[in-house]
Amino acid sequence: MTADVVTVPPETPVMAIAQLLADRGISAVPVLGADGRLRGIVTEADLIRRLAGSHGGFGILRQLFTDMDQLANRYAATHGATAAEIMTVDLVTVSPEDHAGTIAELLEEKKIRRVVVVEEGRLCGVVSRADLLRALVAPPLERGEYSDDRLRRAVQAAIKREPWAETFFTLIEVKDGVVELHGFRRSAAVQRGLKVLVAEVPGVKGVVDKTQPMPSYLFAA
C-alpha cells in the first residue's frame, strides 16, 4: 500500500481539492475528521460528477420515477462546495493483513481503482491498481524484514480466508519467523492444507506442526 497518503479535512473547498489532485498528480484524497478517523474519500470521479451536475439536471419524467432521497443525495454531491458534501462515504476498505490477491479480486469485483486500508477506523494507507502492479514486478522482501507479531497476524488473516481451515482448537505461535502450530488437529487433510497455507505467507521461514490428534470427546462435541 501507499502509506504516505495526502488527506484533507471535511471542510476543504472543492476547488482546493481539484488543485491538489492536479498539483500532486494523484486521483483521490481521503477525508479525515478532526479525530483522525476516516470519513470518506474524494476522487476524480466525484469532481467530474460535481462538474457535470452543475450544467444540468434531471428531466421532469425522470424525476417522477426517481427516489427523492436519491435526487437529494445527487444534488448535494453535484452542487456541494466542500469535501464533506461531495465525498464518497460508502467505502470499500481492507485491513493491513489482507493479501494482495484478495485486494486484486476486490478491485475487479467492485469495478473500482483503489481500496482504503483501515485499522480500527483509522487510515493506514491506500492500495491502487498501480500499487498492485508495482508489487507484482518488485523483488520479494527479505524474510528478516517481518516481525514475529506481524507474521502471526498475517497467518491468522490467511487462515480466516479459507472455509476449510478449522482452527478452533489450533493455536499459532511465531518464533524468529518460524510458525508453530499447537493444539489439536481435526483431520490429516485439513492439517496438511493448513501447513501449506501457512508456508505460503510471505516472510514465514518454516512451519512446525506440534498439534496432536483431536480426542474423540472433543470431535463428537
N, C-alpha and C positions, 0 to 999 in steps of 0.2 A: 504494500500500500504506500501511497504518498502521505507521509506523516506531517510534513511541513505544509499545512493547508492554510490558505488565505481565507479568513472568515469576516463576516460583517455583523453588526448588531441589527435588531429588527427595525430600528428607525432610520436606517440608511436610505437616502433618496435613490429612486430607480436610476436616474441619470448617472449618479456616482457609481452605482454598481456596473452599469454599462461601460463606463470609462475604465473601471478597474479591470473588467474582463479583457477589454481591448489592450490596456497597458501591460498586463501580466501575461497575455496570451493564453488564458485559461477559459474554460467553458462553463464553469459553475463555481458558486461560493456557498458554503454552509452558513446558516444564520444561527448565531448563538445568543441566548438570553443573558441577562445581567448575572445570572447564577452560573453561567458557563455551560449550561445544558443545551443540547441541540434542539432547535425549534423548527427548522425546515431547511430548504435549500433553494437558491435562485439559480436557474440555469439559463443558457442561451434561449432555450425553447420558451421559458417563462417571459423573457424580454420580447421575443418575437410575437408571442400572443398578445402582450401588452401593446406593442406597436400596431399589430393588425386590428386589435379591438378598438383602438382609438379612431379608426377610419371606417367604422360601420357597425351594424348590429344585426339582430335577428329580424327577419321579416315577420309581418303580422301573423301569417298562418303558422309559421314555425313556433312562434311564441305561444300560440294556443295549445300546442301539443308538447310543450316542454315544461318540465317540472320547475316551479317558481324558485325553489331553493337553488336549483342548478343555474337558473338565469342570474340569480343574485350572486352566487359564487363566481360565475363567469364575469359578471360586471366588475366585481371587486378585483379580480385577477387582471382584467384588461384595462382598468382605469386607475388602479392603485398607484400611489406615489412613493411608497416605501417598500422595503424588503418584506416586512410583515404582511403587507397587503397582496403581494404578487407571488410570494414563495410557495413552493410545493411542500405540503406538510405530510402527505401520505407517502412516507419514505420507505424505500427498500433498504434494509440495513443488514449487516453481518457482524459477527464478532471477530476479534483479532485471531482466534484459533481456527476459523473456518478455512478449509482447504481451497487452494486456487482453482481446482477443478470444479468445486461446488459453486464458487463465485461465477465462473465462466458459464456454467449451466443456468445460473440465475439471470445473468445478463441476457442470455439468449431467450429464455422463457418469458421474461418480462419485457423484452424488446427495449432495453434501456442501455445507456452508455456508461453508467457508473453506479456503484453502491457506496453507501456511507458505512464506515467501520465505527461501531459504537460499543462501549463497555459501561454498564451501569448508567446509561443515559448521557454519557459524556463522549464527545467526539474524539476518536483516536486517529482517524485519517480517512482517506478516500481511495477506493480501488476502481480504476477506469479500465477500459479496454486496452489503452496504451500501456498501463501498468502490467496487465496480464501478458501482453506481447513481450515486454522487457523481461519479465520473469521467465518466459519461455526460452529466450535466447541467452539469458545470463548464465554464467558458470555456477555450479552448485556451491552453496555455502560450506565452509569448513564445519565439520561436525562439532568442533570445540566451541563454536560461537553460540551454541544453545545452552541455556541454563537448565538444570535439572527440573526446576519448577515449571519453566516454560514447556519443556518436553512432556512433563506429566499432564499439563493442561491440554497440550496438542493431542496426546494419546487418548485422553478422555473424550475429546471432541470427535476424534476419528471413530472411536467405538460407538458413540451415540448415533452416528450417521448410518450404522448398519443394523437393520432389524434383527438379524440372526445373532448378533454379538451380545448374548445374555451375560451380563457381568454383575448381577445382583450379589453373587457370592464370591466375586473376584475383586481383589484389592491390587492397586497399582503403586509401585514404588520405583523411583528412578535414582540411581547412584552413579555419578560420573558418566552419564549418558547411556547407561545400561538399564533397560526396563525389566523389572522383576514382577512376575505375576504370582500373587499369593491367593490362598483361599481354596475354593472347590471348583472343579470343572464338571459341567453338566454332561458333556459328551466329547468323544475324541475328535469328532468332525469340527465342532464349534471351537475347541481349543486349538486345533491345527489352523483353522482360519484366523483365529484371534492372533496367533503368533505371527502369521504372515502380514496381517493388517498392521500390527504394531511395528514390525520391522520396516514397513514402507514409510513410516512417518519420518520426514526429514530431520536429521540430527540424531536419530537413535543409533547407537553403536552396536547394540546387541539386545537379545531378548532371552531372559532366563525364566523358564517355567517351573515354579515351585508349588504349583497347585496340586491338590490331591483329588482322587475320585470322590464325587459327592456321596455322602452317606444316604442310604435308602430312605431313611425317615425324612430327610430334607427334600429329596427328589419327589417323594409322594406328596409332600405338603405343597 
